[in-house]
């Protein structure tokens, strides 16, 4: 999959759409967990709330959960930037190799 992503499909060429979809995905998950799953389930029970999909989330107060979700998004941004850099280096390396082949 990594070979396909970086060398065949040339993924991560457009950074802003990837970051936008990452934000949408995180927001959809948070909405699903906090607005649907949590209120509709009595278990698991934690110190702060109940019904959220992962037991440790039920032990967090809302500000702590917001920080956790923000950290998850931030981690996704860091990985996206790393993958964008890898893709950029791969494209540059491939382009320079292509130029070398053309000059031979």
N, C-alpha and C positions, 0 to 999 in steps of 0.2 A: 504494500500500500504506500509506503514512504517513497519508493522508487517511482511509482506511478504519480504520486502527488508532486514531487519536486522535479523529476526529469522527463516524464512523459506528458503529463497534463499541464505542467507548469503552473501549479496552484499558487495561491497567495500573490497574485499579480496586482489585485486591487484591494488595498488595505481598508478603506472606509466601509465598503459593503460588508466585509468580513466582521469588522468591529460592530457594525450596526446589527447584523444578524446575531452576533454574540449577545449584545444587549437585549434584543428581542427574546432570545431563548431564555436568558436568565430571568427577565421580567415575566415571561409566560410561566416558568417554573415556580417563581415566587408567588405569582397570583394563584396558580393551581394549588400549591401547597397551603398557602395562608387563607385563601378564600373558599376553597372547595374541600380539600382533604381534611384540614384541621377542624373546621366546624362540623363536618359530617361524621367524624369518628370520635369515639370515646377513648380509644387506646391508640398508641401507648400514652401513658400518663407521666407527666414530668412535674418538676417543681413550679414551673411558670404557666404551663398550658398543657393541653392534651390533643391528641389526634394527628399531629404532624407526622410526616412519613418516616423521619429518622428520630429515634429516641432522644438523642442529644439535643435536637432542636426544641424539644418540649421542656428542657431544663433552662432554656435561655429566655430572658425577657425580650420584648420586641426590639429595643435598641441593639441588644447584642445579636439578635438574629439579623437585623439590618446590616450591622457591621460584618457579620459572617457572609451574607449574600454579596455585599460590596467587595469583600476580599476574594470571593469566588470569581466575580467579574474581573477584578484587577489581575488575578492570576491568569485568567483567560486572555486578557490584553497582553500580558507579558509573553505568554506562549505564542500568541498571534504575531507579536512583533519579532520574536525569535524565528518563527517559521517564515515570516515575510523576508527577514534577512537571509535565511538559508535559501529561499527561492530566488532572491535577488542575486546572491552569489552564484547559484547554479545557472541562472540565465546568463550572467556575465561570462562565466567560465565557458558555457556552451557556445556563446556568441564569439568569444575569442578563439575557441577551437575551430569553429566554423570558418572564421577569417583565415586561420592558418591553413585549413584545407583548400580554401579558394586560391591562396597564393602559391600552392605547390603545383 
